[in-house]
Amino acid sequence: MPTDVLSIRREMLRRGPVEFGRIVPITSLTTTTVVASSHASGTVSAEKYINKHLWRGEAASAVDQWRICTNFAASTGTFTHAGANYSDTTATDEELEILEHEPYLYQEAINITLARIKRRYEVILP
């Protein structure tokens, strides 16, 4: 398994409980919205996603990675975000992480776990 933080966080979200967050494929992007047609159910209240953290790990620029959801349109699966407009609106094979907690908490949890399992092996040659 790859040990880069993005891969580990995504695997944690796939395997972990839904309280960690979820991953959805991005259908399209604009400067202020992210569309995930897999969430276009028409039955979910916008309140479910408002104030969730939207993380684009594969964004071309670090400034385009993190936004806060301000609205969700269940009929189209459109997440509207607060903050600066996206400068990178190309979403080829990107996934959106909808996180329950601030992204740095996931990074810290992964770093702490990796530090605890790291081992140093020494071989003494005769």
Secondary structure by P-SEA (a helix, b strand, c coil): ccccaaaaaaaaaacccccccbbbbbcccccccccccccccccccccccccbbbbbcccccccccbbbbcccccccbbbbbcccccccccccbbbbbbccccaaaaaaaaaaaaaaabbbbbbbcc
